Amino acid sequence: MAKSTKLKIVKITFLDHCHGIGSETDLMPCEVFGVLYKEDKKAYYIACWIGDGEINDNTDTYAIAKCVVGEVQVLGKYELKNVTYN
């Protein structure tokens, strides 16, 4: 279903898993910036690469589990020309 819509541009701070050797491994603080195009009980879904104002099969996306999120900061709005995801 195609439609034009305004979405939030966000910065999400979260903890990511790490691989290490020995006992010095710890969680790594990370940040992701992008357009929040979907949210459910488990995760935030962020699009960081949007071509021609459209979220589709060519879009670079990330799912960030809410259980590891420290902060979600709204930075602005982004208007999509077309949305072709479910």
C-alpha positions as CSV (number, residue, x, y, z in Angstrom):
1,M,0.0,0.0,0.0
2,A,1.5,3.3,-1.1
3,K,1.1,6.4,1.0
4,S,3.0,9.5,2.0
5,T,3.8,9.8,5.7
6,K,5.9,11.7,8.2
7,L,8.2,9.6,10.4
8,K,10.6,10.4,13.3
9,I,14.3,10.8,12.8
10,V,15.8,9.2,15.9
11,K,19.1,8.5,17.8
12,I,18.9,5.3,19.7
13,T,21.6,4.5,22.4
14,F,21.8,0.8,23.2
15,L,24.1,-2.0,24.4
16,D,25.4,-4.5,21.9
17,H,27.0,-7.9,22.4
18,C,30.7,-8.4,21.9
19,H,33.0,-11.2,21.2
20,G,36.2,-11.4,23.2
21,I,39.0,-13.7,24.5
22,G,39.2,-14.4,28.2
23,S,37.3,-12.7,30.9
24,E,37.6,-9.1,29.6
25,T,34.6,-9.1,27.3
26,D,31.8,-6.6,28.1
27,L,28.8,-5.1,26.4
28,M,29.6,-2.3,24.0
29,P,27.6,1.0,24.1
30,C,26.4,1.9,20.6
31,E,24.3,4.5,18.8
32,V,22.2,4.3,15.6
33,F,20.7,7.2,13.7
34,G,17.9,6.9,11.3
35,V,14.2,7.0,10.4
36,L,12.0,5.0,12.9
37,Y,9.6,3.3,10.4
38,K,8.2,0.6,12.7
39,E,7.9,-0.2,16.4
40,D,6.4,-3.2,18.2
41,K,6.6,-4.6,21.7
42,K,10.0,-6.2,21.1
43,A,12.0,-3.7,18.9
44,Y,12.5,-0.4,17.2
45,Y,13.0,-0.7,13.4
46,I,15.3,2.0,11.9
47,A,16.0,2.8,8.2
48,C,19.4,4.3,7.7
49,W,19.6,4.2,3.9
50,I,16.6,5.5,2.0
51,G,16.6,5.8,-1.8
52,D,14.3,8.3,-3.5
53,G,12.3,8.9,-0.4
54,E,11.0,5.4,-0.3
55,I,11.3,2.5,2.2
56,N,11.4,-0.7,0.1
57,D,13.6,-3.8,-0.6
58,N,16.6,-1.5,-1.3
59,T,16.4,0.1,2.1
60,D,19.2,-0.6,4.7
61,T,17.4,-1.3,8.0
62,Y,18.2,-2.4,11.6
63,A,16.1,-3.9,14.4
64,I,17.2,-2.9,17.9
65,A,15.8,-4.9,20.7
66,K,14.0,-2.7,23.3
67,C,15.5,-4.7,26.2
68,V,19.0,-3.2,25.4
69,V,17.9,0.4,24.6
70,G,19.0,3.1,27.0
71,E,17.5,6.1,25.3
72,V,15.5,7.1,22.2
73,Q,16.0,10.8,21.2
74,V,13.8,12.3,18.5
75,L,15.9,14.5,16.3
76,G,13.3,15.6,13.7
77,K,10.8,14.4,11.1
78,Y,11.2,12.8,7.7
79,E,8.5,12.7,5.0
80,L,8.5,9.6,2.9
81,K,7.2,9.7,-0.7
82,N,6.2,6.1,-0.7
83,V,6.0,3.3,1.8
84,T,6.0,-0.3,0.4
85,Y,6.8,-2.3,3.5
86,N,4.3,-4.2,5.7
